[in-house]
Amino acid sequence: MREFTKEDKAFLCRLIDAYNDEQIKTVLVMGFDDDDKFMISLISALKAKKNAKVQLRVNLLDHTKELVQRAFDQYSRNTKVVFNTKKPFNIFGHKILVDQWRRNSSFPIYNDISIYYPVQSVIDDGSSNDFKKFFEALSNDHSKLRILVTTNDVTKGYLKLDLLSGVVDKIMVLDSSKKFPEQYSIILNNLNEDRIYYENFESDN
């Protein structure tokens, strides 16, 4: 079973700091290990405030359940991921509301933290109707912090990050290169690069 490293814990604390920063409304979480990105984002949301109201906002329910189950399988044995838009996600003694942002894009949302996962499929084509719905959902989400979590984000140009320039206040990159050196090396070899493009991002942008 996986355990959080000191780098993971530091990243978790940075997300909590973002929650407490009045200047930060939306954070984009990037990095090559999807399971850790989701788990750390979720746990930071639960730790940011006592009895925090946390909502998981998804596009496709079944696909997201598979991703969330995979993430939990890395850290927690015998955890069955079950949720739908009428039944909250019960985990670690917390109830996390779940909705499909595409269906509820025009509805106002008020949470402590909203987690959008995964988001890469809607920010690779700004002309799509899904992106318009996504942007509308974000505009109507008045949560204190909105965390957008990517998957499949290692190829430069795949995500049109400029589409989020007016929405995202901070990009945070989870560095898992020490935790998963073999996976990191394979990615770099496949990309034929010395480093993943977003490792050049400033940590405070």
C-alpha positions in Angstrom: 0.0 0.0 0.0 1.2 3.5 -0.7 2.0 6.1 1.9 2.2 9.8 1.6 5.8 11.1 1.4 7.1 14.3 2.9 6.6 15.9 -0.6 3.0 14.7 -0.7 2.4 16.2 2.8 4.0 19.5 1.8 1.7 19.6 -1.3 -1.3 18.9 0.9 -0.3 21.8 3.2 0.0 24.1 0.2 -3.5 23.3 -0.9 -4.8 24.1 2.6 -2.8 27.3 2.5 -4.6 28.1 -0.8 -7.9 27.5 0.9 -7.0 30.1 3.6 -5.7 32.6 1.1 -8.4 35.1 0.2 -6.7 35.9 -3.1 -7.0 32.4 -4.4 -10.3 31.1 -5.7 -9.3 28.4 -8.1 -6.3 26.0 -8.2 -5.3 23.7 -11.1 -3.6 20.6 -9.8 -1.2 18.9 -12.3 1.3 16.1 -12.1 1.9 12.7 -13.6 0.5 10.5 -10.9 -3.3 10.8 -11.1 -4.1 8.7 -8.1 -2.0 10.8 -5.7 -3.3 14.1 -7.2 -6.8 13.1 -6.4 -6.2 11.6 -3.0 -4.1 14.6 -1.8 -6.7 17.0 -3.1 -9.5 15.2 -1.4 -7.7 14.9 1.9 -6.6 18.5 1.9 -10.2 19.5 1.3 -11.4 17.5 4.3 -8.6 18.9 6.5 -8.9 22.5 5.4 -11.7 23.2 7.8 -13.5 21.2 10.5 -16.7 19.7 9.0 -15.9 21.3 5.7 -18.6 21.1 3.0 -16.9 19.3 0.1 -18.4 18.5 -3.2 -17.1 16.3 -6.0 -18.1 17.7 -9.4 -17.8 15.3 -12.3 -18.6 15.0 -15.9 -19.2 11.3 -16.3 -20.2 9.4 -13.2 -19.2 5.9 -14.0 -15.8 6.9 -15.4 -15.0 9.1 -12.4 -16.1 6.3 -10.0 -13.5 4.0 -11.7 -10.8 6.7 -11.3 -11.7 7.3 -7.7 -11.8 3.6 -6.9 -8.4 3.1 -8.4 -7.0 5.9 -6.3 -8.5 4.5 -3.1 -7.2 1.0 -3.9 -3.6 2.5 -3.7 -4.1 3.7 -0.1 -7.0 1.9 1.6 -7.9 -1.8 1.5 -11.5 -2.9 1.1 -12.9 0.6 0.3 -15.8 0.4 -2.0 -16.4 3.6 -3.9 -20.2 4.2 -4.2 -21.9 7.4 -5.1 -24.4 9.0 -7.4 -26.0 12.4 -7.6 -28.6 11.5 -5.0 -26.2 9.5 -2.7 -23.2 11.2 -1.3 -19.7 9.7 -1.2 -19.1 8.5 2.4 -15.4 8.4 3.3 -13.3 8.9 6.4 -16.5 9.8 8.3 -17.4 12.6 5.9 -20.2 12.8 3.4 -19.1 14.3 0.1 -21.8 15.5 -2.2 -21.5 14.5 -5.9 -23.0 16.2 -8.9 -22.5 16.4 -12.7 -21.4 19.9 -13.5 -22.6 19.6 -17.1 -26.2 19.0 -16.0 -26.0 21.6 -13.2 -23.9 24.3 -14.8 -26.5 27.0 -14.3 -27.1 26.2 -10.7 -25.3 28.3 -8.0 -23.1 26.2 -5.8 -21.9 27.1 -2.3 -19.3 24.9 -0.7 -16.1 25.2 1.3 -14.3 23.3 -1.4 -15.4 21.9 -4.8 -13.2 19.3 -6.5 -13.6 19.0 -10.3 -12.2 15.7 -11.4 -11.1 14.9 -14.1 -11.0 18.1 -16.1 -8.5 17.5 -18.9 -11.1 16.4 -21.5 -12.8 19.7 -21.3 -9.8 21.9 -21.5 -8.3 20.3 -24.6 -10.9 21.9 -26.9 -12.2 25.4 -26.0 -14.7 25.3 -28.8 -16.6 22.4 -27.5 -20.0 22.7 -25.8 -18.6 20.9 -22.8 -16.1 23.6 -22.2 -18.8 26.3 -22.4 -20.8 24.3 -19.8 -17.7 23.8 -17.7 -16.9 27.5 -17.7 -20.6 28.2 -16.8 -20.4 25.7 -14.0 -17.2 27.4 -12.6 -18.8 30.8 -12.9 -21.8 29.7 -10.8 -19.6 27.9 -8.3 -19.2 30.3 -5.3 -17.2 27.9 -3.1 -14.4 29.3 -1.1 -11.9 27.2 -3.1 -12.3 25.3 -6.4 -9.7 22.6 -7.1 -9.4 21.4 -10.7 -7.6 18.1 -11.0 -6.2 16.8 -14.3 -5.3 13.4 -15.7 -3.1 12.6 -18.7 -1.4 16.0 -18.6 2.3 15.2 -19.4 2.2 16.1 -23.2 2.9 19.8 -23.9 0.1 21.4 -25.8 -2.5 18.7 -25.0 -4.2 21.0 -22.5 -5.1 24.5 -23.7 -4.2 26.1 -20.4 -4.6 29.6 -21.8 -8.4 28.9 -21.8 -8.2 28.9 -18.0 -6.0 32.0 -17.7 -8.9 34.1 -16.5 -10.2 31.4 -14.1 -7.2 29.7 -12.5 -5.4 31.8 -9.8 -2.7 29.2 -9.1 -1.2 26.2 -10.8 0.2 23.6 -8.4 2.4 20.7 -9.7 2.7 17.6 -7.6 6.3 16.4 -8.0 6.2 12.6 -7.8 9.6 12.0 -9.4 11.3 10.8 -6.2 8.3 8.6 -5.2 8.0 6.9 -8.6 11.4 7.3 -10.3 10.8 4.4 -12.7 7.5 5.8 -13.9 9.0 9.2 -14.2 11.9 7.9 -16.3 9.6 6.1 -18.6 7.5 9.2 -19.2 10.6 11.3 -20.0 11.9 8.6 -22.4 8.5 8.5 -24.1 8.5 12.3 -24.4 12.2 12.4 -25.4 12.6 15.3 -22.9 14.8 16.0 -19.9 11.8 17.1 -17.8 8.0 17.4 -18.1 7.1 20.8 -19.4 5.1 21.9 -16.4 8.1 21.4 -14.1 9.2 24.8 -15.5 6.1 26.4 -14.1 6.6 28.8 -11.2 5.2 27.3 -8.0 3.4 30.6 -7.3 1.8 31.7 -10.5 
